[in-house]
């Protein structure tokens, strides 16, 4: 059985909010953080939209000296971690925390730092690139900075599994506590890839959404007949996970129990999603949570708005939930905050946990004419309140076939 694991702290910095309250209220209101990018390289792009974290001034959080060694994705992670630790009212002393650790996810780590180094070296023939380039760019920089700040001496791990990176980080942190290797784990993900090189690379894959000519904020259309692809976003999300006895003993406020997790591989194709693999992951997460399909009251879908992805996820949900699938509200909050890649799973799991807490389900915006093959209850355009929820599921499905599913339920 193992120990029970609960969620006691949440922190987020996203395109639709830099605090928990702002994030969830904007989701419920259907506010979009997707817009035409205002960067020096935007005119060189064919796809000029993204979901940036606006009005983020690193100088509000870090000194000039600190900023020489902390890249944007690590900055996001540190800010989200601080929110989560404060939210949990968790005391982490300088004496060290041998029973506390960190698991983070990121696809590209310090993409901006690496790109800057390549430009200096290959374009400007400058042989003296920044000496801290490796430390800025490495994927585990965010986890390491958080570990150092809070003296976390337990497990320190970083996962890079494309879109499921942070969902896997949360799930593996859960296992560290469940199986007795730690009492407290910070877990989540961070991404900052709205750079010229990264965006051109994604353009080449032909998976990015076309800009809606009437409203850039309406460009991401999960499950809609006229969907055209995903929108890249940036940000970070961090959760505080604890052994339930540890949390109760210190009188912590508990958001929910992290009751189920599973990760698996489609073993099918490097880019094409596979409904059978996704369905297997959902079933296994339900089994670990000791829940039945009818116990799930809401699914935060992976829902990227790609043509194949939305159909395959719809089929996967039907395979798992059968006739009950039509009665379960399913929404894609990516329609508002975009696809945060390595941070997506953590951001969306927080959305699901807040839905559970508030008995409120955020919508899938821009869903005016559903794809006939996407025929579930995708909560179109308007959020729902006063919904009885006892358990929620969050799906993360990645390039490479790496699937991850997280389930939270009310703690009692």
N, C-alpha and C positions, 0 to 999 in steps of 0.2 A: 504493500500500500504506500509506504513512505509518508512523509510529513505533509501537512496541508500548507499551501502557499497563498498569501494574501497580498493585495495591492494597497499600499498605505500612502503613496505619494505620486503625484503626476506633475510633469513639467513639459512645456511645449513652446516652440517658436516656429511659426508657420506663415504661409501667405495669407491666411485668413485670421490671424490673431497671434499675439506674442504673450498672451496669458491664457489660462484655462477658460476663464469666464468669457473672454473675447472670442476665443476659438469656437466654443460650443454655441454661443449665442449667434455668431455669424453663420455657422453651419445651419442652425435651425431656421434662420431667416433667409437662407438661400443666397447669401452674399458670395460673390465670386472673387477670388484673388488672382484670377488670370487676366493678363493685360498685355498690351504692346510693350515690349521691353524698351527701356530708355538707356541704352548703352552705346558706347562708341562704335561697336562693331555691328550693330543691328542691321544697318543698310546692306551689309555683305551677306545676310542670311536670306534664304527663301521663306523660312518659317520664322516670323518675328515676334511670336508670342511666348510667354512663359508665366510662371507663378512665382515671382520673387518675394522675399521678405522685405517689405518696404520700411523705410525709416529706421533701419538698423544701424546704429552708430557704435562701432566697436569701442570707441573711446569712452562710452558710458559704462563699460564693463571692465575694460582692461587698460593698464598703463601702456605708454609708448614702448617701454622696454619689453613688456609681456607680448605685445603684438608682433614683435620681430620674430617670435617663435611659435605663434599660434595662428594657423590658417583659418579661413572662414568657416569651414565645416567643423573644426574644433571649437571655434568661438560659439557657434550655435549649440554644440553639444554641452559645453560648460554652462551656458546660460540656462538651458533646459534642465540640466542636472541640479543646478542651484535651486531652481524653482521646485523641483521634485523633492529635494532634501528638506527645504523649508516647509513645503506642503505636508510632508510626513512628520514634521517636528522631530526630526531624527538627529540625535546628538552624535557626532562623529569626532572623537577627540584626537588631538595630536599624538597621543600615546600609541596610536596604531590600531587597526581593525583587522585582526587575523581571521575573523569569521565574517567579514564583509568583502564583497568583490564587485566586479563590473563586467558586463557583456554588452558590446556595442556592434552595430552593423553599419556598413558603408560600402557603396559600389566603387566609388572612385577616389575616396579620401580627399586629399588636398589637390584637387584637379587644377585649381587656379595657380597654385605654386609650381606644379610641374609644367603647366603650359607656359608660364612666365619664363621658366628656366630654358625651355626649348626655344622660345622666341629669341632670348638673349644669345643662346649658343648657335642656333642654326640660321637665324635671320640676320642678327646684328654681328655675328662672329665674335661675340664677347666671351672670352674663355674664363672669365671670372664671374660665374653665376653665384647666387647667394649661397653662402656656406651652410645655411640651415635648410637647404632645399629638401634633402632627404627626410629630415625630421618634420618639416611642414607637410610633406606629401604622404608619408606612410599612413596606411589605412588605420593602424592602431594608435595613431596620435591622439585622437579624441578620447579613447578609453584610458590611455596612459595619463593624459592631463587630468582627467577626472579622478583617477586612482591616486595620483600625487596630491591633488587638492584635498581630498577627503581621507588620505592615509589608509586606503583600502589595500589590505595585504593578502586578501583571499584571491580567488580566481580572477584573472584578468585576460579576457578573450575578445577577439574581434572577428566578425563573420562577414564574408563578402560573397553573397550568393544572389547577386543582382537584386531584383525587386523583393525578394523574400528575406533579405539580409537581417533587418531589424526584428522581424517576426521570429526568425530563428534565434537571434540573440536573446530575445525575451524568453523563448521556450527553453533554451539551454540554461539560462539563469534560473528559471523555474526548476529545472532538474537538479541544479547545484544545491538548491535548498531542499527540495523534496528528498533527495538521497543523502542529505546530511553533510555536504561539503561546506556549506555556508549557512548563516542565519539571516543575512541581509545581502541583497544584490541590487545594484543599480543596473538597469537594462534599457536599451533603446537603440536609436540610430540617428545618423546625421548625414546630410548631403548638401553640397554646394557646387553643382556642376553647370550653372548657367554661364558658361564660358564660351568663347568663340569656337574653340576646337571641339569641345564636347557637343555643342549644339550642331555644328557642321557634321559631326560623325552621326548624330541621331537623324539629321536630315537625310543622310545617305541611306539609312535603313528604310526610309519611307514609311515610318510608323507614327510620325508626328501629325497632329491635327492641323488642318487648314484653318486659318483665321476666319472667324465669322465676320462677314462684311458689315453687319449691322451693329454688332456688339462683340468686341474681343473677349469679354468675360463669358460669352456663351459658346466659346469654341470647343469645349470639351463636352461631348454628348453621349455618355455611356448608355448603352442599350437602345439608343435611338436609331431609327431607320437611316437618318442622314449623318451618322457619326463618321468621323474621318481619321481618328487616331488619338493618341495621348498628348498631353501637354506637360513639359518638364517643369518641375518645381524644386524648391529648396527649403531647408529648415531642419529641425531636429525635434525629437521627443524622447523623454526619459521617464521611466517608472521606477519607483521603489518597491521591491518585492521583499516580503519577510516571511519567515516561519510564523505560522499562525499563533503558536504559543508565545513566541517572542513578542509579537505585536500586541497581543491581548495583555500580556504581563506589563508592558510599558504604557498601556492605556491608549494605544494608537487608534485614530479614526481609520476605519477600514472601508475602502471603496467597494471591494468585491474579492471573491476568491478566484484565483487563476486555477481553474479546475482541470483543463484539458489542453493538450498540445500534441501535435504530431508534425513531423516533416518527412518528406519522401521524395523520390525522383520519378518523373515520368518514364525515364529511360527510352524516350521516343524521338525527340527532335530538338535541335538547339534553339529554335525560335517558336515553333508551332506549339500551342497549348494542347493539352490532352485531357479530355473530360474524365476518363477512367482513372488516371493518376490523381487528379484533383479530388475526385469522389472518394478514393481510397484514403486520402489524407484526412478528409472530413470525417469519415466513418471512424478512423482510428482515434482522432481527437475526441469524438463523442464517447467512444469506448473508455478512454482513459478518464474522462470526466464522469463516467458512470451515469450518463444521461441518454435519454431516448430522443430521436429526432423531434418529437412533438414538444420537448422541453425548451427548444430554442425559439425565442420570441423575436429575434432580429438577427440578420446577417449583414455585416459590413462587407460588401463584395470587393473583390480585387478590382473589377470593373474599370478597365483602363480606357474604354471606348475604341479599342481596335476591333476590326471587323470580325476576325476569328475568335479573339479572346472572350468577348462578351457572350458569343453563342456557346462556346465550350463551357464557360462557367455556368451558364443557364442549364445546359445538359447535365453537368456534374451535380448541381443542386437537386435537380429532378431525380437523378439516380440515387441520391442519399435520402431524400425526404419524401419521395414518392408522391402520393396524392396530397400529402400535407404541404408540399412545396408551394402550392398556389396560395396558401394561407399565411405564409411567413413574409413579413416585410423585409425587403432586401434593398439596400441603397449603396450607391457609389459616391462617397464624399470627394473622390478625385474630380468630380465634375466642378468642384469649387476650389480645392487647394492644389489641383494638379497632381502629377505623379512625382513623389519625392524619392523615387528609386530606393536607395538603401535605407532611407528613413520612413518609407511609406508604411510598412507594417506597423511600426510603433505609433505613428500618427493616427492611423486608422483604428488600431486597437484602443487607443485612448478615446477616440470618438465613440467606439462601441461601449467602453466602460462608462463613459459619461451618459450615454443613452440609457444604460442599465440603471445608473444612479438617479437620473431625472425622469425616468419613465417617458422618455421623449425620443423620437426617431428622426434623424436628419434626412432631408430629401436627396434624390438624384435630380439636380436641376438640368434644364435644357432638354428635358424628355417630353416632347410634345407629340411625336408620332413614333411609338415604339416599333422596333424591328419585330415583325411577326414571329421570328424565331426566338425572340427574347420576351417571353410571354408570362413572366412572373410578376409579382407585386413589387415593382421597383420604386415605390414611394415617389411618384413623379411631382417634382417642382415645389411641393409644399410639405414641410415637416409635420409630424404628428405628435401630439401631446396626450397625456393621460392614458398611456398605453401600458398595460400590465406586462412587465418584463421580469423574468426570473433568471434567464440565462441568455447570453449573446455569443455570437461567433464572428470571428474576423478572418477573412481569407487573404492569403498572399501567395501569388503564383508567379514564377520568375522565368526569364530566359534561361535556357539550360535545363528546364524541367524541374527546378527545385521548388517544391510546394511546401507551404507551412500554414497551419491552422491553429488559432488560439481560441479558447473558450473561457469566458468568465461567467460566474454565477453569484447570486447573492450569498453572502456569508452568514452562516447561522451556527 
